[in-house]
Amino acid sequence: MDKEDLGVVSFLEALEILNNTRFSLKDSEIEDFRERLDIHNTGMVEYKHFTDVGSWIVFGYFLKSQVENKIRNKDEEFLIEAIMILYNHEIHEICRKLVKRLDEIEDQK
């Protein structure tokens, strides 16, 4: 990795750096990644471009994680709401049966 301290690495090295983190790319994303990094189409990537794109990738994963958490929380809220609806339905059913039973007892008098 930039052994000559030129401020550039090959695209393959940039991809390797990225793959060594948890932010690896799918095959379909690699070409887009190359186009964004290797702007002069030389096979070399300047650190500035790599850090800019890398920070957007990290930010994108952060946003994705936040959205997944929101969805998971909404799913939990939906589940709790569904349980409450069922619970309320059961209470309603119990009350209905009690009233019916009280009516029967009243009719027997």
TAPEUR-V582022 format. One line per field, one symbol per residue. ss: DSSP state (@ for helix, = for strand, . for the rest). A space follows every 10 residues. Layout:
# TAPEUR-V582022
ss: ???
This chain:
# TAPEUR-V582022
ss: .......=== @@@@@@@@@. ......@@@@ @@@@@@@... ...===@@@@ @@@@@@@@@@ @@@@@@@@@@ @@@@@@@@@@ @@@@@@@@@@ @@@@@@@@@@ @@@@@@@@.
